[in-house]
Amino acid sequence: MTHPPPAHAAFTRRAPVIGLALGSGSARGWAHFGVLRALTDCGIRPGVVCGASIGALVGAAHVLGLTERFERWVLGLRRRDVVSFMDISTGGGLLKGEKLMRFFRSQFTDRDFDALETPFAAVATALHTGEEVWLRQGSVVDAVRASIAMPGLFTPVWHQGRLLVDGGLVNPVPVSLARALGADIVIAVDLNADLIGRHLRHGPAQAAVPASEPSIGWLQNLQRSLGWHRDEAAAQDATPPIPPVLEVLTSGIHIMQVRITRSRMSGDPPEFTIAPRLSHLSLLDFHRAHEAIEAGEQAAQESLGLLRELGLCPPTRETTPAAPPDAASGATG
């Protein structure tokens, strides 16, 4: 979906500031790496970057100059690595998230927002009030930790006097924040456009998961370890089975984020929306980064034609053929 830039012709004295709004989507967020790669290859350098949840994490790595290093690490993740980052919590959320953030701090240099060359901000939600919170001061890593605190999965965090959770609850694709940072043209990356109900499995397939479906198998293994599994006696009933709790939670979050995204973006539409097809990936498929990155790059490539037409991709330099030697000598007689 695209919207022609309003008053594009007015940008006569300076180039328009391009803003990048990276959306929420848990493990699907690795698709942002593919989008960034395609935009960079096209010559697009966003003047501002903002993100919600996983979009804030990838966006932070980008403005810190660590995109390639972080992507290499992500591509090396295996299921056992994801499990190793799980610090099970008994209150506030399934995971504390501290192991992941300690690793992130050990691998990547944190900075204050004021020290960034490219303006950046993250979205979070105040748990007690439901207020949308724009994080633009202090530690970038602390802001990212607040932005990724998905309710039910990661525990909330106290940040600057407020208890914060995932920014995707209020602004899953923060177009408005990109404009507030000074963007004239916003490229939005929506990770949830094709998700509602797509990842749920119905009928007998719930009872046995083949090895070829690592996404659902991963969820079921986690649920078994927590004692969250389907009642086998109820499974003998002719009534279609109720999905396990993590799948119900995932679907609920997806429905909410898709509806909120549509509402927010209809009121403040971006000039361009890149929507990777990611419904085959589930909430915790962090070990399937290759698939997500590939989908992100493909979706971005499909938008590059229009971006070039509007002059947002710098023209490629072509070598001008040198004048023949005899032509030069003829000019002097």
C-alpha positions in Angstrom: 0.0 0.0 0.0 1.4 3.4 -0.9 0.3 7.0 -0.5 1.9 9.7 -2.6 3.9 12.1 -0.5 1.8 15.2 0.4 3.2 18.4 -1.1 6.2 16.5 -2.5 6.9 19.4 -4.9 7.4 21.7 -1.9 10.7 20.0 -1.1 12.7 22.4 -3.4 15.3 23.8 -1.1 16.3 20.6 0.7 16.0 16.9 0.3 13.1 15.4 2.3 13.9 13.8 5.5 13.0 10.1 5.3 11.8 8.4 8.4 11.7 4.7 9.0 9.0 3.3 11.3 9.8 -0.3 12.3 6.8 -2.3 13.6 6.3 -4.8 16.3 6.0 -8.5 15.7 8.2 -10.5 18.0 10.4 -13.1 16.1 9.0 -11.8 12.8 11.0 -8.7 13.5 14.1 -10.2 12.1 12.5 -9.2 8.7 13.5 -5.7 9.5 17.1 -6.7 8.6 16.0 -7.6 5.1 14.2 -4.4 4.7 17.2 -2.4 5.9 19.5 -4.3 3.5 17.2 -3.5 0.5 16.8 0.1 1.3 20.6 0.5 1.9 21.4 -1.1 -1.4 19.0 1.3 -3.0 20.9 4.2 -1.5 18.2 5.2 1.0 19.6 6.6 4.3 16.8 7.4 6.7 17.2 10.6 8.6 15.2 9.4 11.5 14.5 5.9 12.8 11.9 4.7 15.4 10.5 1.4 16.4 8.0 -0.5 18.6 9.0 -3.7 20.4 11.3 -5.8 18.1 11.3 -2.9 15.7 12.9 -0.8 18.5 15.6 -3.5 19.0 16.6 -3.7 15.3 16.2 0.1 14.9 18.6 0.6 17.9 21.2 -1.7 16.4 20.9 0.2 13.1 21.5 3.7 14.5 24.3 2.3 16.7 26.0 1.2 13.5 25.7 -2.5 14.5 23.3 -3.8 11.9 25.6 -6.2 10.2 27.1 -7.5 13.4 23.7 -8.0 15.0 22.3 -9.7 11.8 25.2 -12.2 11.8 24.4 -13.1 15.4 20.7 -13.4 14.7 21.4 -15.7 11.7 23.5 -18.0 14.0 20.7 -18.5 16.5 19.5 -22.0 17.0 16.5 -23.2 19.0 18.8 -24.2 21.9 20.2 -20.7 21.9 16.8 -19.2 22.3 16.0 -21.6 25.1 19.2 -20.5 26.9 18.0 -16.9 27.0 14.9 -18.0 28.9 14.9 -16.9 32.5 11.5 -18.1 33.7 9.6 -15.7 35.8 6.8 -16.4 38.3 5.3 -13.0 38.1 4.6 -10.3 35.6 5.5 -12.4 32.5 6.7 -15.8 31.3 10.2 -14.5 30.9 12.2 -11.9 32.7 14.2 -10.9 29.6 17.3 -10.1 31.7 19.5 -12.8 30.1 18.8 -11.5 26.7 19.5 -7.9 27.6 22.7 -8.8 29.5 23.9 -10.5 26.4 22.9 -7.6 24.2 24.8 -5.2 26.5 27.9 -7.4 26.4 27.9 -7.5 22.6 26.9 -4.0 21.7 28.0 -0.7 23.0 25.2 1.2 24.6 24.8 5.0 24.2 22.6 7.8 25.3 20.1 9.0 22.8 21.8 12.4 22.7 25.0 10.8 21.4 23.3 9.2 18.3 24.1 10.6 14.9 20.7 9.5 13.6 17.7 10.6 15.7 16.0 7.5 17.2 13.1 6.8 19.5 11.3 3.8 20.9 7.6 3.3 21.8 6.4 1.8 25.1 3.2 1.6 27.0 2.6 2.8 30.6 0.9 -0.2 32.2 -1.0 1.7 34.9 -2.5 4.4 32.6 -2.4 2.9 29.0 -0.5 6.0 27.9 1.8 5.9 24.9 5.3 6.7 25.9 8.0 8.0 23.5 11.5 7.1 24.8 14.0 9.6 23.6 16.3 10.1 26.6 18.9 8.2 28.6 20.2 4.7 27.7 19.1 3.3 24.3 19.3 -0.3 25.6 17.1 0.5 28.6 14.5 2.0 26.3 14.6 -1.0 24.0 14.1 -3.3 27.0 11.0 -1.4 28.0 9.7 -1.4 24.4 9.9 -5.2 24.0 8.2 -6.1 27.2 5.3 -8.0 25.6 2.6 -8.6 28.3 2.5 -12.3 29.3 5.9 -13.0 27.7 8.4 -10.5 29.1 8.0 -8.9 32.6 7.3 -5.2 32.7 10.1 -2.8 33.6 10.3 0.3 35.7 11.7 3.1 33.5 12.0 6.7 34.6 9.4 6.2 37.2 6.8 4.4 35.1 6.0 0.7 34.8 6.3 0.1 31.0 5.3 -2.7 28.6 5.4 -3.4 24.9 4.9 -0.3 22.7 3.0 -2.5 20.2 0.0 -2.3 22.5 -0.7 1.3 21.6 1.4 2.1 18.4 2.5 -1.1 16.6 3.9 0.8 13.6 5.0 4.3 15.0 4.4 6.5 12.0 3.3 9.4 14.2 6.6 9.2 16.2 8.6 9.3 13.0 6.8 12.5 12.0 7.4 14.0 15.4 11.1 13.3 15.0 11.1 15.4 11.8 10.4 13.0 9.0 8.8 14.4 5.8 8.3 11.0 4.2 7.7 7.9 6.3 8.5 4.3 5.2 6.5 2.0 7.5 7.3 -1.7 8.0 4.2 -3.6 9.1 5.0 -7.2 10.2 1.4 -8.2 11.1 -0.6 -7.5 8.0 -1.3 -11.2 7.1 -1.5 -12.8 10.5 -5.0 -13.0 11.9 -5.8 -16.6 12.5 -3.3 -17.8 10.0 -0.9 -19.5 12.5 -3.6 -21.5 14.3 -3.9 -25.2 13.5 -7.3 -26.8 13.6 -8.6 -30.3 14.0 -6.6 -33.5 14.5 -3.4 -31.8 13.4 -3.2 -30.3 16.9 -2.7 -33.7 18.5 0.5 -34.6 16.6 3.0 -32.1 15.2 5.3 -33.4 12.4 8.9 -32.5 12.4 8.4 -30.4 9.3 6.5 -27.8 11.4 9.1 -26.5 13.8 7.0 -23.4 14.7 4.1 -25.2 16.4 6.4 -28.0 17.8 8.4 -25.2 19.5 5.3 -23.8 21.1 4.1 -27.2 22.2 7.4 -28.2 23.7 7.4 -25.0 25.7 3.9 -25.5 26.9 4.6 -29.1 28.0 7.6 -27.9 30.0 5.3 -25.4 31.8 2.4 -28.0 32.2 0.3 -26.0 29.7 -1.0 -28.7 27.5 -4.3 -29.8 26.1 -6.5 -32.1 28.2 -6.1 -35.5 26.5 -9.5 -36.6 27.7 -11.1 -33.6 26.1 -9.2 -34.5 22.9 -11.4 -37.6 22.5 -14.5 -35.4 22.3 -15.9 -34.8 18.9 -15.8 -31.0 19.6 -12.9 -29.3 17.7 -10.1 -28.8 20.2 -9.3 -25.5 21.8 -5.8 -24.3 20.9 -3.1 -24.3 23.7 -2.7 -21.2 25.8 0.3 -19.8 24.0 -1.4 -20.0 20.7 -4.5 -18.3 22.1 -2.3 -15.6 23.6 -0.5 -15.2 20.3 -3.7 -14.9 18.4 -5.1 -12.3 20.8 -2.0 -10.2 20.6 -2.0 -10.4 16.8 -5.7 -9.4 16.5 -5.1 -6.5 18.8 -2.0 -5.3 17.0 -3.5 -5.6 13.5 -6.6 -3.7 14.5 -4.7 -1.0 16.2 -2.2 -0.7 13.3 -5.0 -0.3 10.8 -6.7 2.3 12.9 -3.5 4.3 13.6 -2.3 4.1 10.0 -5.6 5.2 8.6 -5.5 8.3 10.7 -1.9 9.0 10.0 -0.9 7.1 6.9 2.7 6.6 5.9 3.8 7.5 2.4 5.0 3.9 1.9 4.2 0.6 3.7 6.4 -2.4 3.4 4.5 -5.5 4.5 6.5 -8.8 4.5 4.5 -12.0 4.3 5.3 -13.6 7.6 2.3 -15.6 8.7 4.3 -18.9 8.5 6.4 -17.7 11.5 5.3 -17.8 15.1 5.7 -15.8 18.2 8.9 -17.4 19.4 10.6 -18.5 16.1 13.7 -16.4 16.8 15.8 -19.3 15.4 14.2 -18.9 11.9 15.8 -15.6 11.1 16.9 -16.6 7.6 13.2 -17.0 6.5 12.2 -13.7 8.1 15.1 -11.7 6.7 14.4 -13.1 3.2 10.7 -12.2 3.4 11.6 -8.7 4.5 14.1 -8.1 1.7 11.7 -9.4 -0.9 8.9 -7.1 0.3 11.2 -4.1 0.3 12.4 -4.9 -3.2 8.9 -4.8 -4.4 8.6 -1.2 -3.2 11.9 0.1 -4.7 10.5 0.8 -8.1 8.1 3.5 -6.8 10.8 4.8 -4.5 13.0 5.3 -7.5 10.3 6.9 -9.5 9.8 9.5 -6.8 13.5 10.2 -6.6 14.0 8.8 -3.1 16.7 6.4 -4.3 19.8 8.3 -5.4 20.5 7.7 -9.1 23.2 5.2 -9.8 26.4 6.8 -11.1 27.2 5.9 -14.7 30.6 6.3 -16.1 30.7 9.0 -18.8 32.6 7.7 -21.9 35.9 9.6 -22.5 36.2 11.8 -25.6 38.1 10.2 -28.4 41.7 11.4 -28.6 41.3 12.7 -32.2 38.3 14.9 -31.1 40.4 16.5 -28.4 43.3 17.1 -30.8 41.0 18.5 -33.5 39.9 21.3 -31.1 43.4 22.7 -31.0 43.9 22.6 -34.8 
